[in-house]
Amino acid sequence: MLYELVKERISRRALARVMSTFLCILFVTIHPFSQLGGSSAFLVLSLKELVFSVQEDLAQQLEITIINIAGALAAIPQEGSVTSRLISAVFLVIISFFAGWAKSRLPRLHLSARISCFVSIWLLTDNVGVTSAFLSDSGSFLWITVTAASVCLFSSMLILHWSSTHLTEELASTLRIIHRCLAMCMDNPFTYPSSQQITDLKDLHAELVHRSVILNEMYYQAAFELRIGRVSVKSLKPLLGMVEHLRRELSWGMVPRPGQTDWSNESYCVSSPSFEASAIELGKTIMISIKAVEDLVLGVYTHASLWRKSLRTERDAVTAAAINLNLTWYTAKTELRNTIRTLSEEPGSPSGSIIPSHLHHQCLFVTSLLQMAYDTSHILQVAQNISAHHEASRLRFWLPRLTWQWLGIAPRTFIMEEYGAPMAHDASEAETTLSAEEVRQGIAFVDRHDEVTSQEVSYSHAIKRIPSGQQLSLKSFPRCLLSTPQRLWNHPFILQLRLGASRVIRNMQHSSHLQHATKNAIGVAMLSFPAFLPSNSAGFQWFKWIHGQWMIISYVWVLETNTGATWRVGYLRLSGTILGAIYAYITWAICGKNSIGIVVMITLFDIPVTWLVTKSRIPSLGVVASVTLPPIVLYQYLTPDSGVSTQDLAWMRASMIALGIITALAMNSLVFPRYSRVLFLKQTSRILRLLSQLYLLLIQGMFQNIYVFTPHDKQETLKSELQIRNALHRSSSLLTIMNDELSLVPKPMRHYREVVLKIQKILDLMTGLRKIRENIPRKETIASVLKERKEFISCICVLLFASQHVFQARQPLPQFLPSARQALEKLESQIKVSLRRGIDVDVSVKGISLAYSVAEGEVMRDMVDTIEDLLELCRQLFGTSAWLTHTLPETTVYNVDEEPGTPGEGWFSTVGRG
């Protein structure tokens, strides 16, 4: 009973962390061992916490041990090659520059770059120019590094599991949420839900969006990690794509719009539609299938033992679910087709629609359910393949491919501990960059200018006689001399070199990785400057007495790639420094130089620190508190003749660490500042531009290929959807750290979050349009209503364009914009007429494609609502350039259907919506 309670409450990682701390402090306090590390042997605890800290599983621990030891060894030899203070300073700045670039550009080498800086700072600023101390200092740091790494690896081997199951558990959790969301939608699906149900559904959808993105991140992390198992993680990749498809289908097909009326009040709603029973049965079968897949995946990936676990029950459940799904899918399609055919043969509703208006949302619901069944069948096939691989494979060791992409993926535990710092950067173009069209026009102008010049020269030579030698020297030679450099400058080969050089220079000027490397090098150079002064100078003596290395190290550790993350890490680590200094003074006051007391007090302090690191959202506070403790408590124990009191040590170490933190905050706020709000606005503008391009891709595929949506079109749209999705995730990450930026003016965080949700909704609706339009009657709904389609498409493009440039320029919206709602109403009325005419001519139109046509209208109506909500958010954030604020009564003439103060039919006002 007690064992189960401890196992449930205390994680393996926490036990391994405390054990590694106990072993490290034990090695440091035992003099035969600690003498190998010299007076800096306490740095074993610092490196244990900062670089070799215990990870989630043994595979991760082995990886960081190898990489970070390599980083430390790469920095140690630098001391032996220096012969002067100047060369030492140059070496340190160069190492800091490349370490800063690696930290920003290659997240997997983040800790390796840090330990390289740590070792270089300590060696190159201590005993500067004294080459005789090289061997002893390097040997001490080698012992410190190897001891910290081996102790953490030993603790991990004793306690941790070999490989992690985070990806599988997260996938199972996401499938459970999809199951719950679908169950909520299937609860009385053909009656209008209450406002509370709509709110719960929206909350579930928001959680699904977050989990879907996290799943992809965790997959790429798991794909590049060491693991033991029978089935490769790559077998889960198609399953993750299908999970995202299910999420989108739930988003665009099963959430009613708030503006819809209660269907129970409709005169047509005298009885339930005939396809209701088959649709409900199909929804239940989908939920059973999702549960079967969840159980099978957990069984395959969570039991990595030498003896193969029998998964016959899970495999049979997946097979039975696949058979039942096909039967219920066919039944639901047949019932829907029969209902639509019956309705199309009736005279029609008063609104002119072939299908009564109270069945429009039901048609959307069923079509999305059919699409979910299609994707669920693929999920079941993937699950069957995974089961077959599990039965046929033996237990093996999976190694990651050491590629550039592997270096670009951050380890999972590092992301958890550096909460709030975005891992990806977009290469956004600078405001001064010429567009591609501007470059083309410039090249065309050069070509035309050269052509005109050559024509003028040939014409003048044709109508004039050949000049004499004197005339050539006086007139032709200066002109020829002046035109030759211009012709060389505009020569095609030189022009290609100019374009290439411009591209390289622009990328270097606006590279966030080079900017971070520059800030890292500048800060290290400034803080380490006293260490390279003459040995008899006051600055050098002060740096040596106060151990200014801690100031530089804390600067490197706090400096993040953007301002908001630096502020977050900065104030957390400043608080941790104060906490660690206070506890260190208390520990020395109680224990003095008693080694047993020091071991007990430091180990006890690691218990709350472990909770902060592994369970809380402020791990930086615990890390720095743990790092601040050893230099204060153990310094006098290791060097009893230092002559510095513990009270002085406490304030000296705390002040140095605090000064480094403050310098990092100032550097990231003044030099190349990267404010999250500015990045968010640019990112939002870019996403809206990508949305416009995606919508145009959908339209091009619809108009250029009237009868089919080609595989090339589908591939391009899928690529664009993935790009927008990743950009939306980066926007959410920027919102997470935006609160950490120091700002005197409050930021409208609620509006920013609403903007991201609206854009995500528009993306889901566009995905729904792509899938629905594969099944609509294209001749009656596209070719016959081409004019109305063009007007609606133009309105959507103009509205997205306006939203994009509002975020880019941060300027007010125009007062009046084309109304997509009125264009949609015209389009829908013409589609009704075209469909009625098509039914009379072609009997095949009476099939299920009519339901998809109605579903398309519902999705387009929802998209118009969402875009207008986005415009309203733009108005609230940036205002409106209003020019018609009131009308004179004697000159006001408008129709009864128009609002006063609007220019006429077909316009949408951005002044405000009551």
Secondary structure, DSSP 8 states (H G I E B T S, - for coil): -HHHHHHHHS-HHHHHHHHHHHHHHHHHHSHHHHGGGGGGTTHHHHHHHHTS---SSHHHHHHHHHHHHHHHHHHGGGGGG--SHHHHHHHHHHHHHHHHHHHHH-GGGHHHHHHHHHHHHHHHTSSTT-GGGHHHHHHHHHHHHHHHHHHHHHHHHHHS-SS--HHHHHHHHHHHHHHHHHHHHTSSTTS---HHHHHHHHHHHHHHHHHHHHHHHHHHHHHTS-EEESS-GGGGHHHHHHHHHHHHHHHHHSS--TT---GGGSTTTTS--TTHHHHHHHHHHHHHHHHHHHHHHHHHHS---SS----HHHHHHHHHHHHHHHHHHHHHHHHHHHHHHHHHTS---TTS-SS-GGGHHHHHHHHHHHHHHHHHHHHHHHHHHHHHHHHH---EEE----SHHHHTS--HHHHHHTTT----------TT---HHHHHHHHHHHHHHHHHHHHHHHHHHHHS----HHHIIIIIHHHHHHHHHHHHHTSHHHHHHHHHHHHHHHHHHT-HHHHHHHHHHHHHHHHHGGGGS-TTSHHHHHHHHHTTHHHHHHHHHH--SSHHHHHHHHHHHHHHHHHHHHHHHHHHHHHTT-HHHHHHHHHHHHHHHHHHHHTSS-HHHHHHHHHHHHHHHTHHHH-TTS---HHHHHHHHHHHHHHHHHHHHHHHHHSS---HHHHHHHHHHHHHHHHHHHHHHHHHHHHH-SS---HHHHHHHHHHHHHHHHHHHHHHHHHHHHTTS--SS---HHHHHHHHHHHHHHHHHHHHHHHHTTSS-HHHHTGGGHHHHHHHHHHHHHHHHHHHHHHHHT--EESEEE-HHHHHHHHHHHHHHHHHHHHHH-GGGGSTHHHHHHHHHHHHHHHHHHHHHHHHHHHHHH-EE-S-----GGG----TTS-TT--STTEEE-S---
